[in-house]
Amino acid sequence: MAFYSAFNDTVYPWLAETWEYNSDFTELTINLRDGITWSDGEPFGAHDVAYTLDYLLNNSGVRRSAQVQRDVESISQVDDLTVKVTFQGPRPKFMYFMMYKFDIGLYIVPKHVFEGNDWLEFTHFDIDKGWPVTTGPWHVVQTSPEQKIINRRDSWWAVDQGLVEQLPEVLQIVYVPNPGETQMAQAVIANRADATLDLRPTTMAEVLARNPAVVTHSGFEKPYGYVDWWPIGLLFNASEPPYNDKRVRWAMSYYINREQLIEVAYDGAGTPSQLPIPSYAPLQRYYDAVEDKLASTHNTTEYNPAKADGLMMDAGYAKNSSGYWEKDGNEVICDILGFGIFNDFGPILARQLDNHGIKSTYNNPPDAWAQQSAGEASCGLRGHGGSVRDPYFTMNLYYGTDAEEAGEGHQTNAYFWAHPRFNELTDEVSATGINDVAKLEELWTEAMDIWLDELPDVQVLEWYHRIPMNTTYWTNWPTHDNPYTNGAFWHLTFQLILNNLRATQ
């Protein structure tokens, strides 16, 4: 429907040309751009949008269906280019929910292909049939374990309708499997790759030193990238002992030396996370609203083992002969489940906690996400896939009492923490217009009074994407000097990058 970039706080209308809410935000009218076609030549229109939303409204278990079912009352197709969405109450953020930003957004599917199929079973993949069909200028021509090749088509409605001036100059996209950090770096240095998954700071420094054509989002200086929308926290099942006690959760926070994590794991190229929202310009006002608390009584990045020891003793714990905190014969255990991308600092974090009496290990099993979501992990490292523009989608991560109530995909209550008033405030934020900053700040401040007191999960580090972008063959990559979007080619905003890249010869 549209793209959104938090880096320049800009909405890029795409399939939707305009949209309007009624006065109380209980209805949304979406006006689609004329002349759009799917890649098989079929017209794209209101029938596709209405079909997509209606299917999500009436079928559970599909990605984004829970949020649609929580928000939408009904959908109607007004005409070929107009869709009206009626909500269960004020929902001023629904259009924003649909927009492509980072790796989230609502996919609109082709009704003429999907109708009659079960979305949980239908793969929509058959190269001979031209599947998947898209509204973009690309088509898959080959896929195998060794590589995936996507070619540009020779025509595109977006050029015909004047949305873009020209077809992307990129004629072919070739994806190859991740061969590992060293091999990725070598490929960029040798100009065999135009971009890779994010590299670690020491590796990136070597790449920049050996290939002057490579740039990063922050140029040639640390941190060699940008803050992703995914601040990392240490989560617990906060509904069960010992982590159902906020004193234990706060003690865990005080035991973490974040500056040491950043120095050892990232050669100093990083920043601690203070709140479960990224430090983007559109969100800065919400940091400012709780700045006094963060600087004094509720410093979420403070390293203070003595204060932590006091909280543990106040909660009834004492260190046993092995040096671990214990209560009623039960040691406090924090077996941290994480993912491969956390292997730089995860073991260091576990050692820090263990040194302070929390029996801790670090592992990244293949089902780490599932165990975290089910509340089966004593501890876990996980990013907060929530807000990038206003506080609602982060607050929604903590909504309800279990994962099902909070939604699916990125929006799951993996913390198993619930607070009735916090839920009420989340509902109020949901119903408040994104431009009603004064009311949003008021609601957010009250919600953070609760959150900071309870600390449902412990903030650790801001997550960075340190992506090498090779200018040997392509220029106009997104950087801090040209921040039209973020640089992750695995995100839904990659089309904006492809539209802007220019060949060097």
C-alpha positions as CSV (number, residue, x, y, z in Angstrom):
1,M,0.0,0.0,0.0
2,A,2.8,2.4,1.0
3,F,6.3,2.5,2.3
4,Y,7.5,4.2,5.4
5,S,11.1,5.2,6.3
6,A,11.9,6.1,9.9
7,F,15.2,7.5,8.7
8,N,13.6,10.5,7.1
9,D,10.2,10.1,8.7
10,T,8.6,9.9,5.2
11,V,5.6,8.0,3.9
12,Y,5.9,6.9,0.2
13,P,2.4,6.2,-1.2
14,W,2.6,3.3,-3.6
15,L,-0.3,1.0,-4.5
16,A,-2.5,3.4,-2.5
17,E,-2.5,6.9,-3.8
18,T,-4.4,8.5,-1.0
19,W,-6.3,7.5,2.1
20,E,-8.7,9.2,4.6
21,Y,-10.2,8.4,8.0
22,N,-13.5,9.7,9.1
23,S,-13.7,12.1,12.0
24,D,-13.6,9.6,14.7
25,F,-11.1,7.1,13.1
26,T,-13.7,4.3,12.9
27,E,-13.6,4.1,9.0
28,L,-10.7,4.2,6.6
29,T,-11.2,4.8,2.9
30,I,-8.3,3.7,0.7
31,N,-8.0,5.1,-2.8
32,L,-5.8,3.0,-5.1
33,R,-3.6,4.2,-7.9
34,D,-5.1,3.7,-11.3
35,G,-3.4,1.6,-14.0
36,I,-1.7,-1.0,-11.7
37,T,-1.2,-4.5,-13.1
38,W,0.1,-7.7,-11.7
39,S,3.1,-9.2,-13.4
40,D,0.8,-11.7,-15.3
41,G,-1.1,-8.7,-16.8
42,E,-4.2,-9.0,-14.6
43,P,-5.4,-5.6,-13.2
44,F,-4.7,-4.9,-9.6
45,G,-7.5,-3.2,-7.8
46,A,-9.9,-2.9,-4.8
47,H,-11.0,-6.5,-5.3
48,D,-7.5,-7.6,-4.3
49,V,-7.3,-5.4,-1.2
50,A,-10.8,-6.3,-0.1
51,Y,-10.2,-10.0,-0.6
52,T,-6.9,-9.9,1.3
53,L,-8.4,-8.1,4.3
54,D,-11.5,-10.2,4.3
55,Y,-9.5,-13.5,4.3
56,L,-7.4,-12.3,7.2
57,L,-10.5,-11.2,9.1
58,N,-12.1,-14.6,8.8
59,N,-9.1,-17.0,8.9
60,S,-6.9,-17.3,12.0
61,G,-3.3,-18.4,12.0
62,V,-2.2,-16.5,9.0
63,R,0.5,-13.8,9.4
64,R,-1.1,-10.5,10.5
65,S,-4.6,-12.1,10.9
66,A,-4.7,-11.5,14.6
67,Q,-4.1,-7.7,14.3
68,V,-6.7,-7.5,11.5
69,Q,-9.3,-9.4,13.6
70,R,-8.6,-7.2,16.6
71,D,-9.1,-4.0,14.6
72,V,-11.5,-4.6,11.7
73,E,-15.3,-5.0,11.7
74,S,-15.9,-5.2,8.0
75,I,-14.5,-4.5,4.6
76,S,-16.4,-3.2,1.5
77,Q,-15.3,-2.6,-2.1
78,V,-16.8,0.7,-3.1
79,D,-15.6,0.6,-6.7
80,D,-12.7,-0.7,-8.7
81,L,-10.2,1.6,-7.0
82,T,-11.8,2.2,-3.6
83,V,-11.9,0.1,-0.4
84,K,-13.7,1.1,2.8
85,V,-12.5,-0.5,6.1
86,T,-14.9,-0.3,9.1
87,F,-13.2,-0.8,12.5
88,Q,-14.4,-2.1,15.8
89,G,-13.5,1.3,17.4
90,P,-11.1,4.1,16.6
91,R,-8.1,2.7,14.8
92,P,-6.0,5.6,13.5
93,K,-2.9,3.5,13.0
94,F,-4.3,0.8,10.7
95,M,-3.0,2.3,7.5
96,Y,0.4,2.6,9.1
97,F,0.1,-1.0,10.2
98,M,-0.3,-2.0,6.5
99,M,2.7,0.0,5.3
100,Y,6.0,-1.7,4.4
101,K,8.6,-0.6,6.8
102,F,11.7,-2.6,7.8
103,D,10.6,-6.3,7.6
104,I,7.0,-5.8,8.4
105,G,3.9,-4.8,6.6
106,L,0.7,-6.3,5.2
107,Y,1.0,-8.2,1.9
108,I,-1.8,-7.7,-0.6
109,V,-2.3,-10.9,-2.6
110,P,-3.7,-11.4,-6.1
111,K,-7.3,-12.6,-5.7
112,H,-7.4,-14.3,-9.1
113,V,-4.5,-16.6,-7.9
114,F,-5.3,-17.1,-4.2
115,E,-9.1,-17.4,-4.3
116,G,-10.2,-20.9,-3.3
117,N,-6.8,-21.8,-1.8
118,D,-5.8,-22.3,1.8
119,W,-3.2,-19.7,2.5
120,L,-1.5,-22.0,5.1
121,E,-0.9,-24.6,2.4
122,F,-0.7,-22.6,-0.9
123,T,2.9,-21.9,-1.8
124,H,2.2,-19.5,-4.8
125,F,5.4,-20.7,-6.5
126,D,5.6,-22.2,-10.0
127,I,8.1,-20.6,-12.4
128,D,6.4,-22.0,-15.4
129,K,3.2,-20.3,-14.4
130,G,5.0,-17.0,-13.6
131,W,4.4,-17.4,-9.9
132,P,4.8,-15.6,-7.7
133,V,3.0,-12.8,-9.4
134,T,3.8,-9.3,-8.0
135,T,3.1,-5.7,-8.7
136,G,6.9,-5.1,-8.8
137,P,9.1,-5.2,-11.9
138,W,10.7,-8.5,-11.0
139,H,10.2,-12.2,-11.8
140,V,11.9,-15.3,-10.4
141,V,13.8,-17.1,-13.1
142,Q,15.8,-19.7,-11.1
143,T,15.9,-21.0,-7.6
144,S,18.1,-23.7,-6.0
145,P,20.1,-24.3,-2.9
146,E,23.0,-22.6,-4.6
147,Q,21.4,-19.4,-5.7
148,K,18.2,-17.5,-6.4
149,I,18.0,-15.3,-9.5
150,I,15.4,-12.6,-10.0
151,N,15.3,-10.7,-13.3
152,R,13.8,-7.3,-14.1
153,R,10.9,-7.3,-16.5
154,D,11.0,-5.0,-19.5
155,S,7.9,-3.0,-18.6
156,W,6.3,-1.8,-15.4
157,W,3.1,0.0,-14.6
158,A,4.9,2.4,-12.2
159,V,6.8,3.9,-15.1
160,D,3.7,4.1,-17.3
161,Q,1.7,5.8,-14.5
162,G,4.5,8.3,-13.7
163,L,5.2,7.0,-10.2
164,V,8.8,6.5,-11.0
165,E,10.8,8.1,-13.8
166,Q,12.4,4.9,-15.2
167,L,12.7,1.2,-14.7
168,P,15.3,0.2,-12.1
169,E,18.8,0.1,-13.7
170,V,19.4,-3.2,-11.9
171,L,18.7,-6.0,-14.4
172,Q,19.3,-9.0,-12.3
173,I,19.4,-9.8,-8.6
174,V,21.4,-12.9,-7.5
175,Y,21.1,-14.2,-3.9
176,V,23.6,-16.7,-2.7
177,P,23.7,-18.5,0.6
178,N,25.4,-17.0,3.6
179,P,28.9,-18.5,3.5
180,G,30.0,-17.1,6.8
181,E,31.4,-13.8,7.9
182,T,34.9,-14.2,6.5
183,Q,33.8,-15.4,3.1
184,M,31.2,-12.5,2.9
185,A,33.9,-10.0,3.7
186,Q,36.3,-11.5,1.1
187,A,33.6,-11.4,-1.6
188,V,33.0,-7.7,-1.0
189,I,36.7,-6.9,-0.9
190,A,37.2,-8.7,-4.2
191,N,34.1,-7.0,-5.8
192,R,32.3,-10.3,-6.1
193,A,29.4,-9.0,-4.0
194,D,27.6,-5.7,-3.9
195,A,26.2,-6.1,-0.4
196,T,26.0,-8.7,2.3
197,L,24.3,-9.4,5.6
198,D,25.6,-7.2,8.4
199,L,29.2,-7.7,9.4
200,R,30.8,-7.3,12.8
201,P,32.7,-4.1,13.5
202,T,36.2,-5.6,13.3
203,T,35.4,-7.3,10.1
204,M,33.9,-4.2,8.6
205,A,37.0,-2.1,9.5
206,E,39.1,-4.6,7.6
207,V,36.7,-4.5,4.6
208,L,36.8,-0.7,4.5
209,A,40.6,-0.7,4.8
210,R,41.1,-3.1,1.9
211,N,38.4,-1.8,-0.5
212,P,37.9,2.0,-0.6
213,A,34.9,1.6,-2.8
214,V,32.9,0.1,0.1
215,V,30.7,2.4,2.2
216,T,28.5,1.9,5.2
217,H,25.4,3.8,6.5
218,S,27.7,5.8,8.8
219,G,30.4,6.3,6.2
220,F,33.8,5.1,7.1
221,E,33.4,5.7,10.9
222,K,32.1,3.6,13.7
223,P,29.5,2.2,14.3
224,Y,29.7,1.3,10.6
225,G,25.9,1.2,10.2
226,Y,22.6,2.3,11.6
227,V,20.4,1.4,14.6
228,D,17.9,-1.2,13.5
229,W,14.3,-1.1,14.8
230,W,15.0,-4.1,17.0
231,P,16.4,-3.1,20.4
232,I,17.6,-6.2,22.2
233,G,16.3,-7.3,25.6
234,L,16.8,-10.2,28.0
235,L,13.4,-11.7,28.5
236,F,11.9,-14.0,31.1
237,N,8.7,-15.9,31.8
238,A,7.6,-13.1,34.2
239,S,4.6,-15.2,35.3
240,E,6.7,-17.8,37.1
241,P,9.4,-17.8,39.9
242,P,11.9,-16.4,40.2
243,Y,11.2,-13.8,37.5
244,N,7.7,-13.0,38.6
245,D,9.4,-10.8,41.2
246,K,10.3,-7.4,39.8
247,R,13.2,-7.1,42.3
248,V,14.9,-10.1,40.6
249,R,14.3,-8.6,37.2
250,W,15.8,-5.3,38.2
251,A,18.7,-7.1,39.9
252,M,19.4,-8.8,36.6
253,S,19.6,-5.5,34.9
254,Y,22.0,-4.1,37.5
255,Y,24.3,-7.1,37.0
256,I,24.8,-6.4,33.3
257,N,27.8,-4.4,32.3
258,R,26.6,-3.1,28.9
259,E,29.7,-1.0,28.2
260,Q,31.8,-4.2,28.6
261,L,29.6,-6.1,26.3
262,I,30.0,-3.4,23.6
263,E,33.7,-3.0,24.1
264,V,34.5,-6.7,24.0
265,A,31.9,-7.9,21.5
266,Y,31.8,-4.9,19.1
267,D,35.1,-3.2,19.6
268,G,33.2,-0.2,21.2
269,A,31.0,0.2,18.1
270,G,27.6,0.1,19.7
271,T,25.2,1.6,22.2
272,P,23.2,0.3,25.2
273,S,19.4,0.1,24.9
274,Q,17.5,2.2,27.4
275,L,13.9,1.4,26.3
276,P,12.3,-1.2,24.1
277,I,11.9,1.4,21.3
278,P,14.7,2.4,18.9
279,S,16.3,5.8,19.2
280,Y,14.8,7.2,16.0
281,A,14.0,10.8,15.5
282,P,10.2,10.3,15.4
283,L,10.4,8.5,18.8
284,Q,12.8,10.9,20.5
285,R,10.0,12.8,22.2
286,Y,9.0,9.6,24.0
287,Y,12.5,9.2,25.4
288,D,12.4,12.8,26.5
289,A,9.1,12.2,28.3
290,V,10.8,9.7,30.7
291,E,14.3,11.2,30.7
292,D,14.2,12.2,34.3
293,K,13.3,8.7,35.5
294,L,16.0,7.1,33.2
295,A,18.6,9.4,34.6
296,S,17.8,8.8,38.2
297,T,15.4,6.3,39.9
298,H,15.0,3.9,37.0
299,N,18.3,3.8,35.1
300,T,17.8,0.8,32.8
301,T,21.5,0.8,31.8
302,E,23.1,1.2,35.2
303,Y,25.7,-1.4,36.2
304,N,25.5,-1.6,40.0
305,P,26.2,-5.1,41.5
306,A,25.9,-3.8,45.0
307,K,22.4,-2.5,44.3
308,A,21.5,-5.8,42.7
309,D,22.8,-7.8,45.7
310,G,20.5,-5.7,47.9
311,L,17.5,-6.4,45.8
312,M,18.2,-10.1,45.8
313,M,18.5,-10.2,49.6
314,D,15.4,-8.1,49.9
315,A,13.6,-10.7,47.8
316,G,14.7,-13.5,50.2
317,Y,17.7,-14.9,48.3
318,A,21.1,-15.8,49.8
319,K,24.2,-17.0,48.1
320,N,24.9,-20.7,48.6
321,S,28.3,-22.4,49.0
322,S,28.7,-22.4,45.2
323,G,28.3,-18.6,45.1
324,Y,24.8,-18.7,43.4
325,W,21.7,-17.0,44.7
326,E,19.3,-19.4,46.2
327,K,15.9,-19.4,47.9
328,D,14.0,-22.4,49.4
329,G,16.6,-24.7,48.0
330,N,16.2,-23.4,44.4
331,E,19.0,-21.6,42.6
332,V,18.3,-18.7,40.3
333,I,19.0,-20.1,36.8
334,C,19.2,-18.1,33.6
335,D,19.9,-20.3,30.7
336,I,19.8,-17.8,27.9
337,L,18.4,-18.9,24.6
338,G,19.4,-16.7,21.7
339,F,20.1,-16.8,18.0
340,G,23.4,-17.0,16.0
341,I,23.4,-13.2,15.5
342,F,23.8,-12.8,19.3
343,N,26.8,-15.1,19.6
344,D,29.2,-12.1,19.9
345,F,27.8,-10.9,23.2
346,G,25.5,-13.7,24.4
347,P,28.3,-15.8,26.1
348,I,29.8,-12.6,27.6
349,L,26.4,-11.7,29.1
350,A,26.0,-15.2,30.5
351,R,29.4,-15.0,32.1
352,Q,28.6,-11.6,33.7
353,L,25.5,-12.9,35.3
354,D,27.2,-16.1,36.4
355,N,30.0,-14.1,38.0
356,H,27.4,-12.2,40.1
357,G,25.6,-15.3,41.3
358,I,23.0,-16.0,38.6
359,K,23.7,-19.5,37.3
360,S,23.8,-18.8,33.6
361,T,24.6,-20.3,30.2
362,Y,24.1,-19.2,26.6
363,N,22.8,-21.4,23.8
364,N,21.1,-20.9,20.4
365,P,19.0,-24.0,19.6
366,P,17.0,-24.0,16.4
367,D,13.7,-23.7,18.3
368,A,14.9,-20.7,20.5
369,W,12.1,-18.5,19.2
370,A,9.4,-21.1,19.8
371,Q,10.6,-21.8,23.3
372,Q,10.7,-18.1,24.1
373,S,7.2,-17.6,22.8
374,A,5.9,-20.5,24.7
375,G,7.4,-19.3,28.0
376,E,9.6,-22.4,28.2
377,A,13.0,-20.5,28.3
378,S,14.2,-19.4,31.7
379,C,15.9,-16.5,29.9
380,G,16.2,-15.4,26.3
381,L,17.7,-12.7,24.0
382,R,15.2,-11.2,21.6
383,G,14.6,-8.0,19.7
384,H,11.6,-5.7,20.2
385,G,9.9,-5.7,16.8
386,G,7.5,-2.8,17.7
387,S,7.4,0.9,17.2
388,V,9.3,3.1,14.8
389,R,7.0,6.1,14.6
390,D,4.7,6.1,17.7
391,P,4.6,4.0,20.9
392,Y,1.7,1.8,20.2
393,F,3.3,-1.2,18.5
394,T,5.9,-1.6,21.2
395,M,3.3,-1.3,24.0
396,N,1.3,-3.9,22.2
397,L,4.2,-6.4,22.7
398,Y,3.3,-6.4,26.4
399,Y,-0.5,-6.5,25.9
400,G,-2.6,-9.2,27.4
401,T,-1.6,-12.3,29.3
402,D,-0.4,-14.7,26.6
403,A,0.9,-14.8,23.1
404,E,-2.4,-15.4,21.5
405,E,-4.0,-12.3,22.9
406,A,-1.2,-10.1,21.7
407,G,-1.1,-11.3,18.1
408,E,1.3,-13.3,16.1
409,G,4.6,-13.0,14.3
410,H,6.6,-10.1,15.7
411,Q,3.8,-9.1,18.0
412,T,3.7,-11.8,20.7
413,N,3.7,-11.3,24.4
414,A,6.7,-13.5,25.0
415,Y,7.3,-11.8,28.4
416,F,4.2,-13.4,30.0
417,W,3.8,-10.2,32.0
418,A,0.4,-8.5,32.3
419,H,-0.8,-5.3,33.9
420,P,-4.5,-4.3,33.6
421,R,-3.8,-0.5,33.5
422,F,-1.0,-1.0,31.0
423,N,-3.5,-2.9,28.8
424,E,-6.0,0.0,29.1
425,L,-3.3,2.6,28.2
426,T,-2.3,0.5,25.2
427,D,-5.9,0.5,24.0
428,E,-6.0,4.3,24.5
429,V,-2.8,4.8,22.5
430,S,-4.2,2.5,19.8
431,A,-7.3,4.8,19.5
432,T,-5.2,8.0,19.5
433,G,-4.2,9.7,16.2
434,I,-0.5,9.5,15.4
435,N,-0.3,13.3,15.2
436,D,-2.0,13.9,18.6
437,V,1.5,14.0,20.2
438,A,0.4,15.7,23.5
439,K,-2.1,12.9,24.3
440,L,0.3,10.2,23.2
441,E,3.1,11.5,25.4
442,E,0.7,11.7,28.3
443,L,-0.4,8.1,27.8
444,W,3.1,6.9,27.2
445,T,4.4,8.5,30.3
446,E,1.8,6.8,32.5
447,A,2.5,3.5,30.8
448,M,6.2,3.9,31.3
449,D,5.7,4.6,35.0
450,I,4.3,1.1,35.2
451,W,6.8,-0.5,32.8
452,L,9.9,1.0,34.4
453,D,8.7,0.1,37.9
454,E,8.0,-3.5,36.8
455,L,10.7,-3.9,34.1
456,P,9.1,-6.9,32.3
457,D,12.3,-7.5,30.4
458,V,15.8,-6.1,30.8
459,Q,17.2,-3.8,28.1
460,V,20.6,-4.8,26.8
461,L,21.8,-3.3,23.5
462,E,20.6,-1.4,20.5
463,W,20.8,-3.6,17.4
464,Y,22.9,-2.3,14.5
465,H,22.9,-3.2,10.8
466,R,26.4,-2.9,9.6
467,I,26.0,-3.5,5.9
468,P,28.9,-3.1,3.5
469,M,27.6,-1.4,0.3
470,N,30.0,-1.7,-2.7
471,T,30.1,1.3,-5.0
472,T,32.2,-0.3,-7.6
473,Y,29.2,-1.1,-9.8
474,W,26.3,0.7,-8.0
475,T,26.0,4.1,-6.4
476,N,23.2,5.9,-4.5
477,W,23.0,3.4,-1.7
478,P,21.1,4.7,1.4
479,T,23.4,6.3,4.0
480,H,23.3,8.9,6.8
481,D,23.8,11.6,4.1
482,N,21.1,10.1,1.9
483,P,18.7,8.5,4.3
484,Y,15.8,7.6,2.0
485,T,15.4,4.2,3.7
486,N,17.4,1.6,5.7
487,G,19.9,-0.5,3.9
488,A,18.7,-4.0,4.6
489,F,18.1,-5.8,1.3
490,W,16.2,-8.5,3.2
491,H,13.6,-6.0,4.3
492,L,10.4,-5.0,2.6
493,T,11.8,-1.6,1.7
494,F,14.4,-3.1,-0.7
495,Q,12.3,-1.9,-3.7
496,L,13.1,1.7,-2.7
497,I,16.8,0.9,-2.9
498,L,16.5,-0.8,-6.2
499,N,14.6,2.2,-7.6
500,N,17.5,4.5,-6.5
501,L,20.6,2.5,-7.4
502,R,22.5,3.9,-10.4
503,A,25.1,2.0,-12.4
504,T,28.6,3.4,-12.4
505,Q,29.2,2.5,-16.1
